[in-house]
Amino acid sequence: MIALNVIGLGATNYTLKYVDASFYQVARGLVLPFTVCTSYFLLHSRPSLRILFSCSIVTFGFFIGVFLDAISVSLVGILFGVVSSAITALHSVVIKKALDVVKGSALELSWYSNLLTAVILLPLIIVMGELPDVMKMLFQPEPATVSPGVAAGQFKTFIWGSLITGVIGFMMSLASLLSIKVTSPITHMVSSAVRGVAGAVLGMWLFGDVLSTGRISSIATILGGSIYYTWIKHVESQEAAAAPAKPGYERIPLDDVEAGSGKSNPE
């Protein structure tokens, strides 16, 4: 789980490095289809045809933003977005399993995962060759200035930015764990889709990103497919609860049968 957390965080950061904040939701638009596939292979949750149709809507929305948008987009950013989507889907399923280890305590799991992720990221800064840039940002002034307060200002900005993003990130991690705990890994993806829409709007407002017709259509299609999936899951859960129990006898596991026969025939 920690490894997926680190890889997913890196892929997400590199996605934001190469694409605009308003395109981030589109680049990571395949989270729901990937999660359905992961849940099928790891949790043995077989999707219905209606769920597959909702995934096809989301996938179609992804291709709208990638191929039909008038604004050119970095192929590397899209690739990192796809990797981030796949890791996020797998991470959600692993979290569902990991909650059993900590007896369902989402707060403990969020604390351990964030702490160990931070510990692992520290040596990765050196491995990826980012340590000189970090030291330069923190302690050296800008070449175009001679003011000694520039480095101090950068360090202050870094500390405040890390504090704010750290607190908000921990709260988002806790909220995600609680969402997965009380629902399912796939239903959790709907809240992520809505969060992505909010991020696109904030990117346009704060950074001046352009929300073209292609991007708006793509985001709307992805969000619509996610909402349609939620409605399908709600209907299917009600149908499963209302379905009468199938008549018949309770099957006995083969191991129990062999164990019982062994007791009656000691020789």
Secondary structure, DSSP 8 states (H G I E B T S, - for coil): -HHHHHHHHHHHHHHHHHS-GGGHHHHTTTHHHHHHHHHHHHS-----HHHHHHHHHHHHHHHHHHHS-SS---HHHHHHHHHHHHHHHHHHHHHHHHHHHTTT-HHHHHHHHHHHHHHHHHHHHHHTT-HHHHHHHHHS--TT---THHHHHHHHHHHHHHHHHHHHHHHHHHHHHHHHHHS-TTTHHHHHHHHHHHHHHHHHHHH-----HHHHHHHHHHHHHHHHHHHHHHHHHHHHHHS----S-----HHHHHHHHHHH---
